[in-house]
Amino acid sequence: QAARSRQMAGISFFFYETLWNLTAEPTVDRQTTLRRLFSAPALRPSLLQHWTPPN
């Protein structure tokens, strides 16, 4: 909500090592799922080249 209220689009991702490692799913399956979720490259504004925040 905080990102969207500032007219930003995105996903917050929190990595908890214990949740990642203590699961029955194989690591390869989890990595494959993450790659599918984030398969498209993200376009990011450059904060160093004439970026201004949205009004």
N, C-alpha and C positions, 0 to 999 in steps of 0.2 A: 504494500500500500504506500509506503514512504517513497519508493521509486516512482510509482505511477503518479503520485500527487505532484511530483516534480517533472512530469511529462517524460519520464524515462521508461524504456521497456527493458525487461531483462528477467533473469532468474537468479535467485539466491540459492547457492548450493553449499550446504554444510557437510563437511567430511568428518565423520566420527570413526576413527580407526577401529575401535572395538566393534562397532556395528558392521563395519566392512569385513572384518576378519572372522567374526564369530557368526557364521551363517552356513547353511547347508548348500547354498548355491556355489557352483564352481566359480573361481575368480574370472575365468575366461567369459562365462555367461554374463557376469556383472559388468565387465569391461565392454563387452559387445553391446549391452543395453545402453550404457552411457554414451557410447559412440553413436548409436542410433538416435538417441535423444538430442545430441548436440552435433549432428552431422553437417549442418549448414554453417559456413563461416559467418562469424558475427562482424557486422560493420560497426566500427567504433570511431567516434570523433577523436581527433587529435587534440589533446589539451594544450599542446605546445604551438599549434598552428591556427591562430585566429578563431578559436572556439569561444563562443559566448553561451551562457546558460539560457534556457528558454524563458520567455516572459511569463 
